[in-house]
């Protein structure tokens, strides 16, 4: 309840703060009624739209919802930045009794840059980049030197238009790396298992000489929809697990695998999603690491906050790979106060 209340307050602030500042600026001047109505009507219409989505008058699984949220933030985050810096300038003007535009000279370019960045993020969203990281560990057996791991995560199939072309691009990038292992760290789907029907071929065609492994992410559990029954939700979860398998991945459900090479061995451990509230913890780490015989172990866990809360207490988990944090997210971290 606290999370949802904070979200509502944040959205109300985001929508109406620019209108309030604009109104205060105009309070001592002749203002056209039509323009005033427009300034207040635009955020109101957007909030009505959010209400429609929230109450399921609009299908939340549709790609329209994603674009609607993007449009909301593209319009109102830059607007709030401009309004906030304008309000500070006006307060200083009231105190000094003279014109002051320093904050606006900072805030307006910042708002424009953010607006352009959000536009560019939408235009450039299907550019696939490869980031290479060298990892050194004394625990790694000599036989596994130069082991190449490709990690992919958070595909969110339900968010993709022209999904086959995009997945083909990812597949080609991965195969060009000639990896030994491919790790998929969750959120293959966005809402339901049906998003992946007919899209398995490109995943199957991703080649790894040793193996392909995966864990579930928070979206894979179907928690973002209201299911008619508990049984319907569980059925969707089982279908999502089957989708991972049809895509050619060994799905690790609180368990481990042992990889051998020239009598040397390393472990691969994976758990269900565990993260901070409001995300429930589905994984069982003690069960996953029970009887793991290897000194070097690669651990897959979707949510990176799991590392500090639990994983670091298991020194046998040498390398942790996580997903969950990705593009189109925003976070504010001030002291002990965090909002995402």
C-alpha positions in Angstrom: 0.0 0.0 0.0 2.8 2.4 0.9 4.5 1.7 -2.5 1.3 2.5 -4.4 0.6 5.6 -2.4 4.2 6.9 -3.1 3.7 6.1 -6.8 0.4 8.1 -7.0 1.9 11.1 -5.2 4.9 11.0 -7.6 2.7 10.9 -10.7 0.5 13.7 -9.4 3.6 15.9 -8.7 5.0 15.0 -12.1 1.8 16.0 -13.9 0.7 19.1 -12.1 3.8 20.8 -10.8 4.6 22.6 -14.1 1.0 23.8 -14.3 1.1 25.2 -10.8 4.3 27.1 -11.4 3.0 28.5 -14.6 -0.2 29.6 -12.9 1.7 31.3 -10.1 3.8 33.2 -12.7 0.6 34.4 -14.4 -1.3 35.3 -11.2 -0.7 39.1 -11.6 -1.1 39.3 -15.3 -3.9 39.0 -17.8 -4.2 35.4 -18.7 -6.2 33.9 -21.5 -8.8 31.5 -20.1 -8.3 29.0 -22.9 -4.6 28.8 -22.3 -5.1 28.3 -18.6 -7.6 25.5 -19.2 -5.2 23.9 -21.7 -2.3 23.9 -19.2 -4.4 22.1 -16.6 -6.3 19.9 -19.1 -3.3 18.2 -20.6 -2.0 16.5 -17.4 -5.6 15.7 -16.4 -6.2 13.9 -19.6 -3.0 11.9 -19.2 -3.9 11.0 -15.6 -7.3 9.8 -16.9 -5.4 7.7 -19.4 -3.3 6.2 -16.6 -6.5 5.5 -14.6 -7.9 3.6 -17.6 -4.8 1.5 -17.8 -4.8 0.9 -14.0 -8.4 -0.2 -14.0 -7.8 -2.4 -17.0 -10.2 -0.5 -19.3 -7.1 -0.7 -21.6 -5.2 -3.9 -22.1 -1.9 -3.5 -20.1 -0.3 -6.2 -22.2 -0.6 -4.1 -25.3 2.5 -2.3 -26.7 0.4 0.9 -26.5 0.8 1.0 -22.8 4.6 1.1 -23.1 4.4 4.0 -25.5 1.9 5.8 -23.4 4.2 5.7 -20.3 7.1 6.9 -22.5 5.1 9.8 -23.8 4.0 10.7 -20.2 7.6 10.9 -19.0 8.9 12.6 -22.1 6.4 15.4 -21.6 6.3 15.9 -17.9 9.9 15.2 -16.6 11.4 18.0 -18.7 8.4 20.2 -17.8 9.0 19.7 -14.1 12.7 20.5 -14.4 11.9 23.8 -16.2 9.1 24.5 -13.7 11.4 23.8 -10.7 14.2 26.0 -11.9 11.7 28.8 -12.8 10.2 28.6 -9.3 13.6 29.0 -7.7 14.3 32.0 -9.9 11.0 33.6 -9.0 11.7 33.1 -5.2 15.1 34.8 -5.6 13.5 37.6 -7.6 10.9 38.2 -4.8 13.7 38.3 -2.3 16.1 40.5 -4.2 13.5 42.7 -6.0 15.3 42.3 -9.3 15.3 40.0 -12.3 17.1 36.7 -11.7 17.5 34.0 -14.5 20.5 32.0 -13.3 18.5 28.9 -12.5 16.6 29.0 -15.7 19.8 29.3 -17.7 20.8 25.9 -16.1 17.4 24.2 -16.0 16.1 24.9 -19.5 19.1 23.4 -21.3 19.0 20.5 -18.9 15.3 19.9 -19.7 15.9 20.1 -23.4 18.8 17.6 -23.1 16.6 15.2 -21.2 13.7 15.6 -23.7 16.1 14.9 -26.6 17.6 12.0 -24.7 14.2 10.4 -24.2 13.3 10.9 -27.8 16.7 9.4 -28.9 16.3 6.5 -26.5 13.1 5.5 -28.3 14.7 5.9 -31.8 17.9 4.1 -30.8 16.3 1.4 -28.7 17.1 -1.5 -31.0 20.8 -0.9 -31.4 22.6 -4.0 -29.9 25.9 -3.2 -28.2 28.5 -5.7 -27.0 30.3 -4.9 -23.8 33.4 -6.9 -23.0 34.7 -7.5 -19.4 37.8 -9.4 -18.4 37.3 -11.4 -15.2 40.3 -12.7 -13.2 40.0 -15.2 -10.4 42.6 -17.4 -8.7 39.8 -19.9 -8.0 39.3 -20.7 -11.7 40.9 -24.0 -12.7 43.6 -23.7 -15.3 41.7 -25.8 -17.8 39.0 -23.1 -17.9 41.3 -20.1 -18.7 39.9 -17.9 -21.4 36.4 -19.2 -20.8 34.0 -16.9 -22.7 30.6 -16.1 -21.2 27.9 -14.2 -23.1 25.2 -12.8 -20.8 21.9 -11.5 -22.1 19.0 -10.4 -19.9 15.6 -8.7 -19.7 14.5 -9.4 -23.3 10.8 -8.6 -22.4 9.4 -10.1 -25.5 6.0 -8.4 -24.9 7.6 -5.0 -25.4 9.1 -5.8 -28.8 7.6 -4.9 -32.2 9.3 -6.7 -35.1 10.5 -9.1 -32.5 12.0 -11.7 -35.0 14.2 -9.1 -36.6 15.5 -7.8 -33.3 16.1 -11.3 -31.9 17.9 -12.3 -35.1 20.2 -9.3 -34.6 20.9 -10.4 -31.0 21.5 -14.0 -32.2 24.0 -12.9 -34.8 25.9 -10.7 -32.3 26.1 -13.6 -29.9 27.3 -16.2 -32.4 29.9 -13.9 -33.7 31.5 -14.0 -30.2 31.7 -17.8 -30.3 30.9 -18.2 -26.6 31.5 -21.2 -24.4 28.5 -20.3 -22.2 25.4 -18.2 -22.7 23.6 -17.0 -19.6 20.1 -15.6 -19.7 19.3 -13.8 -16.4 15.6 -13.5 -16.4 12.6 -11.5 -17.7 12.3 -13.3 -21.0 8.6 -12.2 -21.1 6.9 -9.1 -19.9 3.5 -10.4 -18.8 2.6 -13.8 -20.0 4.2 -16.9 -21.6 2.2 -16.3 -24.8 4.5 -13.5 -25.8 7.2 -16.1 -26.7 5.1 -18.3 -29.0 6.7 -18.5 -32.4 9.9 -16.7 -31.3 11.9 -19.6 -30.1 14.0 -20.2 -33.3 16.5 -17.4 -32.8 17.1 -18.4 -29.2 17.7 -22.0 -30.2 20.1 -20.8 -32.9 22.3 -19.1 -30.3 25.4 -21.3 -30.1 27.5 -22.1 -27.1 30.2 -24.8 -27.0 29.6 -25.7 -23.3 26.0 -24.8 -22.6 23.2 -22.3 -22.2 21.7 -21.6 -18.8 18.9 -19.3 -17.5 17.0 -18.2 -14.4 13.6 -16.6 -14.0 13.1 -12.8 -13.5 10.3 -11.0 -11.6 8.2 -10.5 -14.8 8.3 -14.2 -15.6 6.1 -15.0 -12.6 3.1 -13.1 -13.9 2.9 -10.8 -10.9 1.9 -7.8 -13.1 -1.5 -9.2 -14.0 -4.6 -9.9 -12.0 -5.3 -13.6 -12.7 -8.8 -15.1 -12.4 -7.5 -17.9 -10.2 -4.2 -19.0 -8.5 -4.3 -22.0 -10.8 -4.3 -19.8 -13.9 -1.3 -17.9 -12.7 0.6 -21.1 -11.9 -0.3 -22.5 -15.3 1.2 -19.4 -16.9 4.4 -19.8 -14.8 4.8 -23.5 -15.9 4.3 -22.4 -19.6 7.0 -19.7 -19.1 9.4 -22.3 -17.7 8.6 -24.5 -20.8 9.3 -21.5 -23.0 12.8 -21.1 -21.6 13.4 -24.8 -22.3 12.0 -24.6 -25.9 14.4 -21.7 -26.4 17.3 -24.1 -25.7 18.2 -23.0 -22.1 18.7 -25.2 -19.1 16.5 -23.3 -16.5 18.0 -23.4 -13.1 15.3 -23.5 -10.4 17.3 -23.3 -7.1 19.8 -25.9 -8.3 23.2 -26.2 -9.8 25.1 -27.9 -12.6 28.7 -29.1 -12.8 30.8 -28.4 -15.9 33.9 -30.6 -16.4 37.0 -30.1 -18.6 40.2 -32.2 -18.5 39.2 -33.4 -15.0 38.7 -29.8 -13.8 35.3 -28.7 -12.7 33.3 -25.5 -12.2 29.8 -25.0 -11.0 26.8 -23.0 -12.3 24.2 -22.1 -9.7 20.8 -20.4 -10.3 17.9 -19.4 -8.2 14.4 -18.0 -8.6 14.0 -14.2 -8.4 14.9 -12.6 -5.1 14.8 -8.8 -4.7 13.6 -5.9 -2.6 10.0 -5.2 -1.9 7.6 -5.0 -3.7 9.2 -8.0 -5.4 8.7 -11.3 -3.5 11.6 -13.7 -3.0 10.9 -16.9 -4.9 14.4 -18.3 -4.8 16.0 -20.6 -2.2 19.8 -20.0 -2.2 20.7 -22.6 0.6 18.9 -25.3 -1.5 20.7 -24.2 -4.7 24.2 -24.3 -3.2 23.7 -27.5 -1.1 26.3 -30.1 -1.9 28.0 -27.9 -4.5 31.5 -29.6 -4.8 33.4 -26.9 -6.8 35.5 -24.0 -5.7 34.7 -21.8 -8.6 31.0 -21.2 -9.2 29.1 -18.9 -11.5 25.9 -17.7 -9.9 22.8 -16.5 -11.8 20.3 -14.3 -9.9 18.0 -11.9 -11.7 17.9 -9.0 -9.2 21.3 -7.5 -8.3 20.0 -6.4 -4.8 20.1 -10.1 -4.0 23.9 -9.9 -3.9 24.1 -7.6 -0.9 21.2 -9.1 1.0 22.3 -12.8 0.8 24.8 -13.8 -1.9 27.9 -12.2 -0.4 27.5 -14.5 2.6 28.3 -17.5 0.3 32.0 -17.2 -0.6 31.8 -20.2 -2.8 29.8 -18.2 -5.3 32.7 -16.6 -7.1 31.0 -14.7 -9.9 27.5 -13.3 -9.8 25.6 -12.4 -13.0 22.4 -10.4 -12.7 19.9 -8.4 -14.8 16.8 -6.4 -13.8 18.5 -3.0 -14.1 18.4 -1.8 -17.7 17.3 0.9 -20.1 14.1 3.0 -19.6 14.5 3.1 -15.9 14.9 6.1 -13.6 16.2 6.2 -10.0 16.8 8.9 -7.4 19.2 8.1 -4.6 19.6 10.9 -1.9 21.0 9.8 1.4 18.8 7.1 2.8 15.9 8.0 0.5 15.5 6.1 -2.7 12.9 6.1 -5.4 12.8 4.1 -8.6 
